[in-house]
Amino acid sequence: MNQQEKRMEDPRYKIANKEALIGVALVVVNFILWYGFAYGLGSGPVEEYDYIFGFPAWFFYSCIAVTVFIFLLVIFAVKFLFKEVPLDEEDEK
């Protein structure tokens, strides 16, 4: 059995691929939320900014609230979507 066939049969590669796609999705969601809040709320005149805990609203939502939200999403993904996979090679039979 060559290396390519061995990789195609190993279910760990399918699991790793799914988990990598989840990681990429989390990064894309993080960027979209960050960009949306930063440039959506921060594009007006400075005199019209709202402030939350002393921070401009665009900064609070894009850098603080989104970070906390993504942190919680990562915890959820690790606990419920990722699987424990043994990394040692299986012996050929």
N, CA, C and O atoms as a CHARMM CRD file, in Angstrom:
* protein
*
  372
    1    1 MET  N      0.85800  -1.16600   0.00000 PROA 1      0.00000
    2    1 MET  CA     0.00000   0.00000   0.00000 PROA 1      0.00000
    3    1 MET  C      0.91000   1.23600   0.00000 PROA 1      0.00000
    4    1 MET  O      1.78600   1.36600   0.85500 PROA 1      0.00000
    5    2 ASN  N      0.69700   2.13200  -0.95500 PROA 2      0.00000
    6    2 ASN  CA     1.53800   3.31900  -1.00200 PROA 2      0.00000
    7    2 ASN  C      1.02400   4.39000  -0.04200 PROA 2      0.00000
    8    2 ASN  O     -0.04400   4.25500   0.55500 PROA 2      0.00000
    9    3 GLN  N      1.80200   5.44400   0.09000 PROA 3      0.00000
   10    3 GLN  CA     1.49800   6.49600   1.07800 PROA 3      0.00000
   11    3 GLN  C      0.17600   7.19900   0.76900 PROA 3      0.00000
   12    3 GLN  O     -0.57800   7.50700   1.69200 PROA 3      0.00000
   13    4 GLN  N     -0.12100   7.45700  -0.49600 PROA 4      0.00000
   14    4 GLN  CA    -1.36000   8.14300  -0.87900 PROA 4      0.00000
   15    4 GLN  C     -2.58300   7.30600  -0.51200 PROA 4      0.00000
   16    4 GLN  O     -3.55400   7.84400   0.02000 PROA 4      0.00000
   17    5 GLU  N     -2.55500   6.00700  -0.78200 PROA 5      0.00000
   18    5 GLU  CA    -3.68800   5.14300  -0.44400 PROA 5      0.00000
   19    5 GLU  C     -3.85800   5.04300   1.05900 PROA 5      0.00000
   20    5 GLU  O     -4.97900   5.01900   1.56700 PROA 5      0.00000
   21    6 LYS  N     -2.74500   4.98500   1.76500 PROA 6      0.00000
   22    6 LYS  CA    -2.79500   4.90400   3.22300 PROA 6      0.00000
   23    6 LYS  C     -3.44700   6.15900   3.80600 PROA 6      0.00000
   24    6 LYS  O     -4.24000   6.07800   4.74500 PROA 6      0.00000
   25    7 ARG  N     -3.10400   7.31700   3.23900 PROA 7      0.00000
   26    7 ARG  CA    -3.67200   8.57300   3.73400 PROA 7      0.00000
   27    7 ARG  C     -5.16500   8.64900   3.43400 PROA 7      0.00000
   28    7 ARG  O     -5.93400   9.15600   4.25100 PROA 7      0.00000
   29    8 MET  N     -5.58000   8.15200   2.27500 PROA 8      0.00000
   30    8 MET  CA    -6.98900   8.21200   1.90500 PROA 8      0.00000
   31    8 MET  C     -7.84600   7.31300   2.79800 PROA 8      0.00000
   32    8 MET  O     -9.02000   7.60900   3.02400 PROA 8      0.00000
   33    9 GLU  N     -7.27800   6.22800   3.30400 PROA 9      0.00000
   34    9 GLU  CA    -8.03600   5.31200   4.14000 PROA 9      0.00000
   35    9 GLU  C     -8.04200   5.71100   5.61400 PROA 9      0.00000
   36    9 GLU  O     -8.90900   5.27200   6.36900 PROA 9      0.00000
   37   10 ASP  N     -7.10500   6.52000   6.02100 PROA 10     0.00000
   38   10 ASP  CA    -6.97800   6.88200   7.43100 PROA 10     0.00000
   39   10 ASP  C     -8.05500   7.89800   7.81100 PROA 10     0.00000
   40   10 ASP  O     -8.05800   9.00200   7.26700 PROA 10     0.00000
   41   11 PRO  N     -8.97100   7.56300   8.72900 PROA 11     0.00000
   42   11 PRO  CA   -10.05100   8.48600   9.08800 PROA 11     0.00000
   43   11 PRO  C     -9.55400   9.73000   9.82600 PROA 11     0.00000
   44   11 PRO  O    -10.28200  10.71800   9.93000 PROA 11     0.00000
   45   12 ARG  N     -8.32700   9.69100  10.33400 PROA 12     0.00000
   46   12 ARG  CA    -7.80000  10.86200  11.03800 PROA 12     0.00000
   47   12 ARG  C     -7.66300  12.05800  10.09800 PROA 12     0.00000
   48   12 ARG  O     -7.81800  13.20200  10.52500 PROA 12     0.00000
   49   13 TYR  N     -7.37500  11.80100   8.82100 PROA 13     0.00000
   50   13 TYR  CA    -7.23600  12.89300   7.86400 PROA 13     0.00000
   51   13 TYR  C     -8.58100  13.57900   7.61400 PROA 13     0.00000
   52   13 TYR  O     -8.63700  14.80000   7.46300 PROA 13     0.00000
   53   14 LYS  N     -9.64500  12.80900   7.57100 PROA 14     0.00000
   54   14 LYS  CA   -10.98100  13.38400   7.39300 PROA 14     0.00000
   55   14 LYS  C    -11.34200  14.26100   8.59300 PROA 14     0.00000
   56   14 LYS  O    -11.88000  15.35500   8.42500 PROA 14     0.00000
   57   15 ILE  N    -11.04900  13.78300   9.79300 PROA 15     0.00000
   58   15 ILE  CA   -11.32700  14.53900  11.01200 PROA 15     0.00000
   59   15 ILE  C    -10.48000  15.80900  11.05200 PROA 15     0.00000
   60   15 ILE  O    -10.98000  16.88500  11.38100 PROA 15     0.00000
   61   16 ALA  N     -9.19400  15.68000  10.71500 PROA 16     0.00000
   62   16 ALA  CA    -8.30400  16.84100  10.72200 PROA 16     0.00000
   63   16 ALA  C     -8.75500  17.88100   9.70100 PROA 16     0.00000
   64   16 ALA  O     -8.68300  19.08100   9.96600 PROA 16     0.00000
   65   17 ASN  N     -9.21600  17.43500   8.54900 PROA 17     0.00000
   66   17 ASN  CA    -9.69900  18.36000   7.52100 PROA 17     0.00000
   67   17 ASN  C    -10.93400  19.11500   8.01000 PROA 17     0.00000
   68   17 ASN  O    -11.03700  20.32700   7.82600 PROA 17     0.00000
   69   18 LYS  N    -11.86500  18.39800   8.63000 PROA 18     0.00000
   70   18 LYS  CA   -13.07500  19.03700   9.14900 PROA 18     0.00000
   71   18 LYS  C    -12.72100  20.07000  10.21900 PROA 18     0.00000
   72   18 LYS  O    -13.28100  21.16600  10.22700 PROA 18     0.00000
   73   19 GLU  N    -11.80700  19.73400  11.11000 PROA 19     0.00000
   74   19 GLU  CA   -11.42400  20.64600  12.17600 PROA 19     0.00000
   75   19 GLU  C    -10.66600  21.85400  11.63300 PROA 19     0.00000
   76   19 GLU  O    -10.78900  22.95600  12.16700 PROA 19     0.00000
   77   20 ALA  N     -9.88900  21.65400  10.58200 PROA 20     0.00000
   78   20 ALA  CA    -9.19700  22.78300   9.95300 PROA 20     0.00000
   79   20 ALA  C    -10.19900  23.73400   9.31600 PROA 20     0.00000
   80   20 ALA  O    -10.04200  24.95200   9.40100 PROA 20     0.00000
   81   21 LEU  N    -11.22300  23.18900   8.68100 PROA 21     0.00000
   82   21 LEU  CA   -12.26400  24.03300   8.08700 PROA 21     0.00000
   83   21 LEU  C    -13.03200  24.80300   9.15600 PROA 21     0.00000
   84   21 LEU  O    -13.41000  25.95300   8.93200 PROA 21     0.00000
   85   22 ILE  N    -13.26700  24.19100  10.30700 PROA 22     0.00000
   86   22 ILE  CA   -13.91200  24.89600  11.41500 PROA 22     0.00000
   87   22 ILE  C    -13.02700  26.05300  11.87600 PROA 22     0.00000
   88   22 ILE  O    -13.52100  27.14800  12.14400 PROA 22     0.00000
   89   23 GLY  N    -11.72200  25.80900  11.96800 PROA 23     0.00000
   90   23 GLY  CA   -10.79400  26.86700  12.36100 PROA 23     0.00000
   91   23 GLY  C    -10.78400  28.02400  11.37200 PROA 23     0.00000
   92   23 GLY  O    -10.76600  29.18800  11.77200 PROA 23     0.00000
   93   24 VAL  N    -10.79600  27.70500  10.08200 PROA 24     0.00000
   94   24 VAL  CA   -10.84000  28.75100   9.05800 PROA 24     0.00000
   95   24 VAL  C    -12.15100  29.52700   9.14700 PROA 24     0.00000
   96   24 VAL  O    -12.15200  30.75000   9.00400 PROA 24     0.00000
   97   25 ALA  N    -13.25500  28.84200   9.37900 PROA 25     0.00000
   98   25 ALA  CA   -14.55200  29.51300   9.51500 PROA 25     0.00000
   99   25 ALA  C    -14.54100  30.47000  10.70600 PROA 25     0.00000
  100   25 ALA  O    -15.07900  31.57300  10.61700 PROA 25     0.00000
  101   26 LEU  N    -13.93500  30.05900  11.81400 PROA 26     0.00000
  102   26 LEU  CA   -13.84900  30.94100  12.97700 PROA 26     0.00000
  103   26 LEU  C    -13.02900  32.19700  12.66700 PROA 26     0.00000
  104   26 LEU  O    -13.38400  33.29300  13.09800 PROA 26     0.00000
  105   27 VAL  N    -11.94700  32.03800  11.92800 PROA 27     0.00000
  106   27 VAL  CA   -11.12500  33.19500  11.54900 PROA 27     0.00000
  107   27 VAL  C    -11.91000  34.13500  10.63900 PROA 27     0.00000
  108   27 VAL  O    -11.84200  35.35400  10.80300 PROA 27     0.00000
  109   28 VAL  N    -12.64900  33.58500   9.68600 PROA 28     0.00000
  110   28 VAL  CA   -13.43300  34.40800   8.76800 PROA 28     0.00000
  111   28 VAL  C    -14.52900  35.15500   9.52800 PROA 28     0.00000
  112   28 VAL  O    -14.74300  36.34300   9.28700 PROA 28     0.00000
  113   29 VAL  N    -15.22300  34.47600  10.44000 PROA 29     0.00000
  114   29 VAL  CA   -16.25500  35.12700  11.25700 PROA 29     0.00000
  115   29 VAL  C    -15.62800  36.23900  12.09900 PROA 29     0.00000
  116   29 VAL  O    -16.19200  37.32700  12.21000 PROA 29     0.00000
  117   30 ASN  N    -14.46600  35.96800  12.68900 PROA 30     0.00000
  118   30 ASN  CA   -13.77400  36.97300  13.49200 PROA 30     0.00000
  119   30 ASN  C    -13.46000  38.20300  12.64800 PROA 30     0.00000
  120   30 ASN  O    -13.71200  39.32700  13.08300 PROA 30     0.00000
  121   31 PHE  N    -12.91400  38.00900  11.44700 PROA 31     0.00000
  122   31 PHE  CA   -12.54100  39.13600  10.60200 PROA 31     0.00000
  123   31 PHE  C    -13.76400  39.93000  10.16400 PROA 31     0.00000
  124   31 PHE  O    -13.74300  41.16000  10.18600 PROA 31     0.00000
  125   32 ILE  N    -14.82700  39.24200   9.76700 PROA 32     0.00000
  126   32 ILE  CA   -16.03500  39.93400   9.30400 PROA 32     0.00000
  127   32 ILE  C    -16.63300  40.77900  10.43000 PROA 32     0.00000
  128   32 ILE  O    -16.99400  41.93500  10.21200 PROA 32     0.00000
  129   33 LEU  N    -16.73800  40.21000  11.62800 PROA 33     0.00000
  130   33 LEU  CA   -17.28100  40.97000  12.75700 PROA 33     0.00000
  131   33 LEU  C    -16.37700  42.14300  13.11900 PROA 33     0.00000
  132   33 LEU  O    -16.85700  43.25500  13.33900 PROA 33     0.00000
  133   34 TRP  N    -15.07100  41.89800  13.18000 PROA 34     0.00000
  134   34 TRP  CA   -14.13300  42.96700  13.51400 PROA 34     0.00000
  135   34 TRP  C    -14.22000  44.09400  12.49600 PROA 34     0.00000
  136   34 TRP  O    -14.34600  45.26200  12.86300 PROA 34     0.00000
  137   35 TYR  N    -14.15500  43.74600  11.23400 PROA 35     0.00000
  138   35 TYR  CA   -14.20100  44.74500  10.16700 PROA 35     0.00000
  139   35 TYR  C    -15.54200  45.48500  10.16600 PROA 35     0.00000
  140   35 TYR  O    -15.58000  46.70700  10.02400 PROA 35     0.00000
  141   36 GLY  N    -16.62300  44.75200  10.32200 PROA 36     0.00000
  142   36 GLY  CA   -17.94900  45.36800  10.31100 PROA 36     0.00000
  143   36 GLY  C    -18.13400  46.38400  11.43200 PROA 36     0.00000
  144   36 GLY  O    -18.62500  47.48800  11.19900 PROA 36     0.00000
  145   37 PHE  N    -17.74300  46.01500  12.63800 PROA 37     0.00000
  146   37 PHE  CA   -17.88600  46.95600  13.75200 PROA 37     0.00000
  147   37 PHE  C    -16.88600  48.10500  13.65600 PROA 37     0.00000
  148   37 PHE  O    -17.24600  49.25400  13.91100 PROA 37     0.00000
  149   38 ALA  N    -15.65000  47.81800  13.29500 PROA 38     0.00000
  150   38 ALA  CA   -14.62200  48.86400  13.26100 PROA 38     0.00000
  151   38 ALA  C    -14.92700  49.90700  12.19500 PROA 38     0.00000
  152   38 ALA  O    -14.86400  51.10700  12.46200 PROA 38     0.00000
  153   39 TYR  N    -15.25000  49.46200  11.01100 PROA 39     0.00000
  154   39 TYR  CA   -15.48500  50.41200   9.92800 PROA 39     0.00000
  155   39 TYR  C    -16.94800  50.82500   9.81700 PROA 39     0.00000
  156   39 TYR  O    -17.24900  51.88000   9.25800 PROA 39     0.00000
  157   40 GLY  N    -17.83900  50.02700  10.33000 PROA 40     0.00000
  158   40 GLY  CA   -19.25000  50.41100  10.30800 PROA 40     0.00000
  159   40 GLY  C    -19.57300  51.48600  11.33000 PROA 40     0.00000
  160   40 GLY  O    -20.26900  52.45200  11.01900 PROA 40     0.00000
  161   41 LEU  N    -19.07400  51.32400  12.54300 PROA 41     0.00000
  162   41 LEU  CA   -19.34300  52.29800  13.60200 PROA 41     0.00000
  163   41 LEU  C    -18.28900  53.40200  13.66000 PROA 41     0.00000
  164   41 LEU  O    -18.55500  54.47500  14.20000 PROA 41     0.00000
  165   42 GLY  N    -17.11000  53.15700  13.11900 PROA 42     0.00000
  166   42 GLY  CA   -16.02600  54.12100  13.25200 PROA 42     0.00000
  167   42 GLY  C    -15.82600  55.03000  12.06700 PROA 42     0.00000
  168   42 GLY  O    -14.82500  55.74200  11.99700 PROA 42     0.00000
  169   43 SER  N    -16.75000  55.02200  11.13900 PROA 43     0.00000
  170   43 SER  CA   -16.55300  55.82200   9.93600 PROA 43     0.00000
  171   43 SER  C    -17.15800  57.22200  10.03000 PROA 43     0.00000
  172   43 SER  O    -16.99800  58.02100   9.10800 PROA 43     0.00000
  173   44 GLY  N    -17.83900  57.52900  11.11500 PROA 44     0.00000
  174   44 GLY  CA   -18.45100  58.84300  11.25600 PROA 44     0.00000
  175   44 GLY  C    -17.50300  59.85900  11.87200 PROA 44     0.00000
  176   44 GLY  O    -16.36600  59.53100  12.21000 PROA 44     0.00000
  177   45 PRO  N    -17.97200  61.08900  12.01700 PROA 45     0.00000
  178   45 PRO  CA   -17.15300  62.11800  12.66200 PROA 45     0.00000
  179   45 PRO  C    -16.89100  61.76800  14.13600 PROA 45     0.00000
  180   45 PRO  O    -17.74400  61.18400  14.80400 PROA 45     0.00000
  181   46 VAL  N    -15.72200  62.12700  14.62000 PROA 46     0.00000
  182   46 VAL  CA   -15.33100  61.79300  15.98700 PROA 46     0.00000
  183   46 VAL  C    -16.28600  62.42200  17.00300 PROA 46     0.00000
  184   46 VAL  O    -16.52800  61.83800  18.05900 PROA 46     0.00000
  185   47 GLU  N    -16.81800  63.57700  16.70500 PROA 47     0.00000
  186   47 GLU  CA   -17.72300  64.26400  17.63900 PROA 47     0.00000
  187   47 GLU  C    -19.00800  63.48200  17.87300 PROA 47     0.00000
  188   47 GLU  O    -19.67600  63.68900  18.88500 PROA 47     0.00000
  189   48 GLU  N    -19.36200  62.59300  16.96100 PROA 48     0.00000
  190   48 GLU  CA   -20.61800  61.84100  17.07400 PROA 48     0.00000
  191   48 GLU  C    -20.42700  60.43200  17.62800 PROA 48     0.00000
  192   48 GLU  O    -21.39400  59.67200  17.68600 PROA 48     0.00000
  193   49 TYR  N    -19.22000  60.06000  18.03500 PROA 49     0.00000
  194   49 TYR  CA   -18.97200  58.72500  18.57700 PROA 49     0.00000
  195   49 TYR  C    -19.68800  58.53000  19.89800 PROA 49     0.00000
  196   49 TYR  O    -19.79000  59.45300  20.70600 PROA 49     0.00000
  197   50 ASP  N    -20.18100  57.32700  20.10900 PROA 50     0.00000
  198   50 ASP  CA   -20.68600  56.92000  21.41000 PROA 50     0.00000
  199   50 ASP  C    -19.54200  56.23300  22.14200 PROA 50     0.00000
  200   50 ASP  O    -18.66600  55.63900  21.51400 PROA 50     0.00000
  201   51 TYR  N    -19.55000  56.31500  23.47200 PROA 51     0.00000
  202   51 TYR  CA   -18.47100  55.72300  24.26200 PROA 51     0.00000
  203   51 TYR  C    -19.02400  54.68300  25.22700 PROA 51     0.00000
  204   51 TYR  O    -20.07100  54.88700  25.84100 PROA 51     0.00000
  205   52 ILE  N    -18.31500  53.57200  25.35400 PROA 52     0.00000
  206   52 ILE  CA   -18.67900  52.49400  26.26800 PROA 52     0.00000
  207   52 ILE  C    -17.45400  52.20800  27.12000 PROA 52     0.00000
  208   52 ILE  O    -16.40600  51.83200  26.59600 PROA 52     0.00000
  209   53 PHE  N    -17.57800  52.38300  28.42700 PROA 53     0.00000
  210   53 PHE  CA   -16.46500  52.20000  29.36500 PROA 53     0.00000
  211   53 PHE  C    -15.25000  53.03600  28.96700 PROA 53     0.00000
  212   53 PHE  O    -14.11500  52.60800  29.17400 PROA 53     0.00000
  213   54 GLY  N    -15.47200  54.21000  28.40500 PROA 54     0.00000
  214   54 GLY  CA   -14.38900  55.09800  28.01900 PROA 54     0.00000
  215   54 GLY  C    -13.79900  54.82300  26.65100 PROA 54     0.00000
  216   54 GLY  O    -12.93400  55.56800  26.19100 PROA 54     0.00000
  217   55 PHE  N    -14.24600  53.77400  25.99800 PROA 55     0.00000
  218   55 PHE  CA   -13.75600  53.44600  24.65600 PROA 55     0.00000
  219   55 PHE  C    -14.78900  53.89500  23.63000 PROA 55     0.00000
  220   55 PHE  O    -15.98700  53.86000  23.91100 PROA 55     0.00000
  221   56 PRO  N    -14.35100  54.31300  22.45600 PROA 56     0.00000
  222   56 PRO  CA   -15.32800  54.55100  21.38200 PROA 56     0.00000
  223   56 PRO  C    -16.08900  53.24800  21.10400 PROA 56     0.00000
  224   56 PRO  O    -15.52000  52.16000  21.19300 PROA 56     0.00000
  225   57 ALA  N    -17.36000  53.36800  20.77200 PROA 57     0.00000
  226   57 ALA  CA   -18.20200  52.18000  20.57600 PROA 57     0.00000
  227   57 ALA  C    -17.62100  51.25200  19.51800 PROA 57     0.00000
  228   57 ALA  O    -17.66400  50.03300  19.68300 PROA 57     0.00000
  229   58 TRP  N    -17.08000  51.80300  18.43700 PROA 58     0.00000
  230   58 TRP  CA   -16.52300  50.95000  17.38000 PROA 58     0.00000
  231   58 TRP  C    -15.35800  50.11900  17.91200 PROA 58     0.00000
  232   58 TRP  O    -15.21500  48.95300  17.54500 PROA 58     0.00000
  233   59 PHE  N    -14.52200  50.70900  18.77600 PROA 59     0.00000
  234   59 PHE  CA   -13.39300  49.97700  19.33100 PROA 59     0.00000
  235   59 PHE  C    -13.87000  48.92900  20.33100 PROA 59     0.00000
  236   59 PHE  O    -13.39200  47.79500  20.32400 PROA 59     0.00000
  237   60 PHE  N    -14.81400  49.31100  21.19000 PROA 60     0.00000
  238   60 PHE  CA   -15.32400  48.37400  22.19100 PROA 60     0.00000
  239   60 PHE  C    -15.92600  47.13600  21.52400 PROA 60     0.00000
  240   60 PHE  O    -15.62100  46.00500  21.90400 PROA 60     0.00000
  241   61 TYR  N    -16.78100  47.36100  20.52800 PROA 61     0.00000
  242   61 TYR  CA   -17.43000  46.22100  19.88600 PROA 61     0.00000
  243   61 TYR  C    -16.46200  45.40800  19.02800 PROA 61     0.00000
  244   61 TYR  O    -16.49200  44.17800  19.06900 PROA 61     0.00000
  245   62 SER  N    -15.60100  46.07500  18.24800 PROA 62     0.00000
  246   62 SER  CA   -14.73100  45.34100  17.33300 PROA 62     0.00000
  247   62 SER  C    -13.57200  44.65600  18.04700 PROA 62     0.00000
  248   62 SER  O    -13.20600  43.54200  17.67200 PROA 62     0.00000
  249   63 CYS  N    -12.98700  45.28000  19.05500 PROA 63     0.00000
  250   63 CYS  CA   -11.78100  44.72100  19.67000 PROA 63     0.00000
  251   63 CYS  C    -12.03000  44.01700  21.00300 PROA 63     0.00000
  252   63 CYS  O    -11.27400  43.11500  21.36500 PROA 63     0.00000
  253   64 ILE  N    -13.04600  44.39600  21.72400 PROA 64     0.00000
  254   64 ILE  CA   -13.28400  43.78300  23.03700 PROA 64     0.00000
  255   64 ILE  C    -14.43400  42.77900  22.96300 PROA 64     0.00000
  256   64 ILE  O    -14.25700  41.61200  23.31100 PROA 64     0.00000
  257   65 ALA  N    -15.60700  43.22200  22.51300 PROA 65     0.00000
  258   65 ALA  CA   -16.78000  42.33600  22.48800 PROA 65     0.00000
  259   65 ALA  C    -16.58900  41.17900  21.48800 PROA 65     0.00000
  260   65 ALA  O    -16.92500  40.03500  21.79200 PROA 65     0.00000
  261   66 VAL  N    -16.05600  41.47800  20.31000 PROA 66     0.00000
  262   66 VAL  CA   -15.85100  40.41900  19.31700 PROA 66     0.00000
  263   66 VAL  C    -14.81300  39.41200  19.81300 PROA 66     0.00000
  264   66 VAL  O    -14.96000  38.21000  19.58900 PROA 66     0.00000
  265   67 THR  N    -13.76800  39.89400  20.48300 PROA 67     0.00000
  266   67 THR  CA   -12.75400  38.98200  21.02100 PROA 67     0.00000
  267   67 THR  C    -13.36000  38.02700  22.04300 PROA 67     0.00000
  268   67 THR  O    -13.07000  36.83100  22.02400 PROA 67     0.00000
  269   68 VAL  N    -14.19100  38.54200  22.92400 PROA 68     0.00000
  270   68 VAL  CA   -14.85200  37.69300  23.91800 PROA 68     0.00000
  271   68 VAL  C    -15.79300  36.70500  23.22300 PROA 68     0.00000
  272   68 VAL  O    -15.84000  35.53100  23.58900 PROA 68     0.00000
  273   69 PHE  N    -16.53400  37.17200  22.23400 PROA 69     0.00000
  274   69 PHE  CA   -17.45800  36.31100  21.49800 PROA 69     0.00000
  275   69 PHE  C    -16.71600  35.18700  20.77100 PROA 69     0.00000
  276   69 PHE  O    -17.13300  34.03100  20.83100 PROA 69     0.00000
  277   70 ILE  N    -15.62800  35.51800  20.09000 PROA 70     0.00000
  278   70 ILE  CA   -14.85300  34.51000  19.36600 PROA 70     0.00000
  279   70 ILE  C    -14.21300  33.53500  20.34700 PROA 70     0.00000
  280   70 ILE  O    -14.14100  32.33700  20.07400 PROA 70     0.00000
  281   71 PHE  N    -13.75000  34.03900  21.48100 PROA 71     0.00000
  282   71 PHE  CA   -13.18500  33.18000  22.52000 PROA 71     0.00000
  283   71 PHE  C    -14.21800  32.13100  22.95300 PROA 71     0.00000
  284   71 PHE  O    -13.88400  30.95400  23.09400 PROA 71     0.00000
  285   72 LEU  N    -15.46300  32.55400  23.16100 PROA 72     0.00000
  286   72 LEU  CA   -16.52300  31.62200  23.53900 PROA 72     0.00000
  287   72 LEU  C    -16.84300  30.64100  22.40600 PROA 72     0.00000
  288   72 LEU  O    -17.11400  29.46800  22.66100 PROA 72     0.00000
  289   73 LEU  N    -16.81300  31.11700  21.16000 PROA 73     0.00000
  290   73 LEU  CA   -17.03600  30.21400  20.02600 PROA 73     0.00000
  291   73 LEU  C    -15.94200  29.16100  19.91500 PROA 73     0.00000
  292   73 LEU  O    -16.22200  28.00600  19.59500 PROA 73     0.00000
  293   74 VAL  N    -14.69300  29.55200  20.17700 PROA 74     0.00000
  294   74 VAL  CA   -13.58800  28.59500  20.12300 PROA 74     0.00000
  295   74 VAL  C    -13.75800  27.54200  21.21500 PROA 74     0.00000
  296   74 VAL  O    -13.55300  26.35400  20.96500 PROA 74     0.00000
  297   75 ILE  N    -14.13100  27.96700  22.41800 PROA 75     0.00000
  298   75 ILE  CA   -14.37000  27.00400  23.50000 PROA 75     0.00000
  299   75 ILE  C    -15.47800  26.03400  23.10500 PROA 75     0.00000
  300   75 ILE  O    -15.35400  24.82800  23.31600 PROA 75     0.00000
  301   76 PHE  N    -16.56100  26.55700  22.53100 PROA 76     0.00000
  302   76 PHE  CA   -17.66000  25.69900  22.07400 PROA 76     0.00000
  303   76 PHE  C    -17.17100  24.70700  21.01800 PROA 76     0.00000
  304   76 PHE  O    -17.48900  23.51900  21.08000 PROA 76     0.00000
  305   77 ALA  N    -16.39800  25.20000  20.05000 PROA 77     0.00000
  306   77 ALA  CA   -15.90800  24.32600  18.98000 PROA 77     0.00000
  307   77 ALA  C    -15.01500  23.22900  19.52700 PROA 77     0.00000
  308   77 ALA  O    -15.12800  22.07500  19.11400 PROA 77     0.00000
  309   78 VAL  N    -14.13200  23.57100  20.45000 PROA 78     0.00000
  310   78 VAL  CA   -13.21800  22.56500  20.99600 PROA 78     0.00000
  311   78 VAL  C    -13.97300  21.53400  21.82200 PROA 78     0.00000
  312   78 VAL  O    -13.67200  20.34300  21.74600 PROA 78     0.00000
  313   79 LYS  N    -14.94400  21.97200  22.60500 PROA 79     0.00000
  314   79 LYS  CA   -15.67100  21.03400  23.46900 PROA 79     0.00000
  315   79 LYS  C    -16.64700  20.14600  22.70200 PROA 79     0.00000
  316   79 LYS  O    -16.79700  18.97100  23.03500 PROA 79     0.00000
  317   80 PHE  N    -17.31700  20.69000  21.67500 PROA 80     0.00000
  318   80 PHE  CA   -18.41300  19.95500  21.05100 PROA 80     0.00000
  319   80 PHE  C    -18.16600  19.53800  19.60200 PROA 80     0.00000
  320   80 PHE  O    -18.82600  18.61400  19.12700 PROA 80     0.00000
  321   81 LEU  N    -17.25600  20.16800  18.89100 PROA 81     0.00000
  322   81 LEU  CA   -17.06600  19.85000  17.48300 PROA 81     0.00000
  323   81 LEU  C    -15.77200  19.09500  17.19900 PROA 81     0.00000
  324   81 LEU  O    -15.70300  18.32500  16.24100 PROA 81     0.00000
  325   82 PHE  N    -14.76200  19.30200  18.00900 PROA 82     0.00000
  326   82 PHE  CA   -13.48900  18.62000  17.78800 PROA 82     0.00000
  327   82 PHE  C    -13.49600  17.26700  18.48700 PROA 82     0.00000
  328   82 PHE  O    -14.14100  17.09000  19.52100 PROA 82     0.00000
  329   83 LYS  N    -12.76800  16.31700  17.90600 PROA 83     0.00000
  330   83 LYS  CA   -12.69800  14.96600  18.46800 PROA 83     0.00000
  331   83 LYS  C    -11.28800  14.67700  18.95100 PROA 83     0.00000
  332   83 LYS  O    -10.31600  15.20300  18.41000 PROA 83     0.00000
  333   84 GLU  N    -11.18500  13.85000  19.96000 PROA 84     0.00000
  334   84 GLU  CA    -9.88600  13.35200  20.41100 PROA 84     0.00000
  335   84 GLU  C     -9.44600  12.27200  19.42500 PROA 84     0.00000
  336   84 GLU  O    -10.16200  11.29700  19.19600 PROA 84     0.00000
  337   85 VAL  N     -8.27700  12.45600  18.85500 PROA 85     0.00000
  338   85 VAL  CA    -7.78700  11.52900  17.84000 PROA 85     0.00000
  339   85 VAL  C     -6.42100  11.00400  18.27000 PROA 85     0.00000
  340   85 VAL  O     -5.53400  11.79300  18.59500 PROA 85     0.00000
  341   86 PRO  N     -6.23800   9.67900  18.27700 PROA 86     0.00000
  342   86 PRO  CA    -4.90700   9.14700  18.59400 PROA 86     0.00000
  343   86 PRO  C     -3.93000   9.48800  17.47100 PROA 86     0.00000
  344   86 PRO  O     -4.27000   9.37500  16.29300 PROA 86     0.00000
  345   87 LEU  N     -2.72800   9.90000  17.83300 PROA 87     0.00000
  346   87 LEU  CA    -1.75700  10.30900  16.83100 PROA 87     0.00000
  347   87 LEU  C     -0.75100   9.21900  16.48800 PROA 87     0.00000
  348   87 LEU  O      0.02200   9.35900  15.54100 PROA 87     0.00000
  349   88 ASP  N     -0.76100   8.14600  17.24800 PROA 88     0.00000
  350   88 ASP  CA     0.18000   7.07000  16.92800 PROA 88     0.00000
  351   88 ASP  C     -0.32500   6.28400  15.72300 PROA 88     0.00000
  352   88 ASP  O     -1.53100   6.16800  15.50400 PROA 88     0.00000
  353   89 GLU  N      0.61500   5.74600  14.94500 PROA 89     0.00000
  354   89 GLU  CA     0.23800   5.00500  13.74100 PROA 89     0.00000
  355   89 GLU  C     -0.32900   3.64200  14.11200 PROA 89     0.00000
  356   89 GLU  O      0.12700   2.98800  15.05000 PROA 89     0.00000
  357   90 GLU  N     -1.32800   3.23900  13.35600 PROA 90     0.00000
  358   90 GLU  CA    -1.90700   1.91800  13.55900 PROA 90     0.00000
  359   90 GLU  C     -1.02600   0.89000  12.86000 PROA 90     0.00000
  360   90 GLU  O     -0.49600   1.15400  11.78000 PROA 90     0.00000
  361   91 ASP  N     -0.87300  -0.24700  13.45500 PROA 91     0.00000
  362   91 ASP  CA    -0.08700  -1.31200  12.83400 PROA 91     0.00000
  363   91 ASP  C     -0.85900  -1.91400  11.67000 PROA 91     0.00000
  364   91 ASP  O     -2.06800  -2.12900  11.74700 PROA 91     0.00000
  365   92 GLU  N     -0.13100  -2.18100  10.58900 PROA 92     0.00000
  366   92 GLU  CA    -0.77400  -2.81400   9.43900 PROA 92     0.00000
  367   92 GLU  C     -1.03300  -4.27900   9.74400 PROA 92     0.00000
  368   92 GLU  O     -0.20500  -4.94100  10.36900 PROA 92     0.00000
  369   93 LYS  N     -2.16900  -4.78500   9.31000 PROA 93     0.00000
  370   93 LYS  CA    -2.55200  -6.16100   9.60600 PROA 93     0.00000
  371   93 LYS  C     -2.46000  -7.02700   8.39000 PROA 93     0.00000
  372   93 LYS  O     -2.74800  -8.22200   8.46100 PROA 93     0.00000
